[in-house]
Amino acid sequence: METRKNIFYNIILALSQVLFPLITFPYLARTLGPEHIGVINFAESFSRYFIAVAAFGIPIYGVREIAKVQNNLVLRSQLLCEIFLINFIASILLSCFYIWMIFSIDKLVLEKNVFIFSLIYFVLNVFYLEWFFTGMSQFKYVATRFFIIRLFLVFIVFTFIKTSLDYKYYFQMQVALGVLVAFLNFYYLKKYNIVDLKSVKNINLKKHIRPLFILFLTLFSISIYLNLDTVFLGFLSNNETVGYYSSALKLNKLVISILAAISAALFPTLVSLYQKGEIQEFKQLVTDCIYIILSLSLPAVVLIIGCAREIIFILFGENFERSILPLQISSPIILFVSLSTVFGFQILSALSKDRSIFISTLIGMSVSLILSYPLIINFKENGEAIVILITEFTVCLSFIIYSNKFYPLFHYKKFFFQQLISVIPYILIIIIFKNIVDNLFIRFISITSISVLWFSAFHFVILKESLFRTQLLKTIVDKTQISS
């Protein structure tokens, strides 16, 4: 029951992460234009790269270690202080390098004010403590906090950004909200006695360095192809090209965030089950997760490829027509990244197979670095979309190969074939409505609505062994028993 609640709150969080950008980003894109949107996304990717390096493997290590001691107040308080200090020290050291780059690199000097606030945004991320709240399974708080912060952001965006020159205010808003997040976190920790700082004695940072270092190399490799794609594009091309590419990728990442929410909610439970030796329950939970990921990601990829023009024009306007092809090319990463999350950062991480994770991400980083320069120079935003597609496929394949040693995948053949068959009607729906409906908006709404009906029919009526159907019936039974 607790696991289902965690998944529910994490899905609410993911939906909020999709809903709010769908409100603000189209407005920003239309108001600021491709060039200034490119500046914002360039600066954001730049700061996120530093955030990934300063995290030093903590997003994985912190969640895993906190999950192990979540029921011990003294141990979790000690662990929180030690990991927080490592992250804080790394951030302060890196901020010195960040400052040097802002005042030394011509492309950054041109937008100095934007990058100074992106630096402050980078430092404030230390106080977000996502790894701690995830390890503690505090998904209700994380979802509520995010909703409040994003509500503020929507209000501020529509209040202060009126012309294309107002792009400079974006990171100032992010900094203000970062301060608010830090305040809410410490207030929550104190009010509910989640940690007891008075019990913390003999701070020992050294014991964390070795396991963190391997995970750091892993996350650093990931950051090369996950965050530096936009940075590479910014240096090798121009801000307008970054605007087209980042707008397309942002849409795919919104869908990925929903699917990732399911995996993130399950991770503390997976670690706990494995630590207790409950291997059968561990395998069943992984099976359920893979089922959900495939059931949702395959239709999403087909619909985005088929409706890319409608999506781009409705959200961003015709000025962003060059975003259509990058969106179509990169859409399969929805499937690849979601599966990578399960096989890499659920199975392998729960089993503490950090070396296997590192090798897989190192392969991905190498592929990205080799392909980026020639493809960006020749094909600009479309070239970078091809790079991210090939990179994510390579990483996903590597994760699956390593996971297969501990979690054989042969029994998924039937299920995978069923899901591929279920995709055919989505393709037919897209073809039919593109030929009979002229209005862009009505066409998109029609395709989406009929697709939802087909998804419901397939998983709740046609497919008798559907996990969605089983969980729905289980929920109804539980509610009935509670009522009686």
Salt bridges, closest charged atoms under 4 A:
GLU44 OE2 - ARG48 NH2 3.68
GLU65 OE2 - ARG64 NE 3.62
GLU65 OE2 - LYS68 NZ 3.27
GLU82 OE1 - LYS207 NZ 3.73
GLU82 OE1 - HIS208 NE2 2.60
GLU130 OE2 - ARG145 NH2 1.98
GLU310 OE2 - LYS434 NZ 2.74
GLU310 OE2 - ARG443 NE 2.81
GLU321 OE2 - ARG309 NH1 3.65
ASP354 OD1 - ARG64 NH1 3.06
GLU381 OE1 - ARG322 NH2 2.88
ASP478 OD2 - ARG4 NH2 2.73
